[in-house]
């Protein structure tokens, strides 16, 4: 993730819900009368005074920050913060430009369900950190999900074994058992915050989330997945977004269909096929470049935009020429290699887990702040 420069600092007074088609929106820190969370390290932050308006005064309006993805050769998009241009006066003050008026009826908004991939936020770098977990969870509740339903998902015991049998190099650099499972203290905090816990032995959290996401979408909800894991990009659609923790700025940031297209110049339905060519170094899945250095991202995107998916491309290449000689050679000689990458990298949707209707209810937040405050206090006391 590239460095983010903020041109201006804005205070949002509206609910921090990003539109599915808007670029990254950094979530605000808004005044609260609730008990402030103590900062990690034992220093308590002074609460902000709530903003008030003089009697009879018009409410202030603040301009939002919009982030625009810039082309980049890196795996993560380079973004920059720019302020949105103000609409012309005629548009700002005319009732006919409001959603639902005139010839532009408002589209009813679907309710949202959040899935939280817990394991990644329990680490600071390569080390487990309860402090990192508490901080990211507090930000998630206060600025992202609010009272929307949240389902927390953990890796199950032996979740990596299925893919390791297919490809021994899969996450081979990671010690078995490290980063999997659920810390009992983390589980206790989530339950006290009225968040249901899901963990299925033999499956990674990614596969459980993908399976449950499909069930939620079929019920007419929108889905937001809270995770830094790029594997979830293959699921992005109009009704499915990601919200990612960005350590460099200490905020969760939404990643939508529009961001994906700006970054990769292709549709998310081709994401998995593209990664089969490029590989995934972090997970130990080699790309095609070590077999054919001349076959790069540009060639893969061009072929996938034309043929739609890896399987369609391989089937077509088997009966006729689809590209230059070196590309044709790769598709014929290494078809099985690419298909294995596809099987390893694709998220499974057949996990034996069923959505509980109670998980779709508004989350009860009555004791969330006090639970996290007490957890952080105990964490700080344990360090001293």
Beta strands, then each sheet from edge to edge (+ up, - down):
strand 1: 65-70
strand 2: 78-83
strand 3: 112-117
strand 4: 123-124
strand 5: 127-128
strand 6: 149-154
strand 7: 196-199
strand 8: 222-226
strand 9: 240-246
strand 10: 251-255
sheet 1: 1+ 2-
sheet 2: 7+ 6+ 3+ 8+ 9+ 10-
sheet 3: 4+ 5-
end
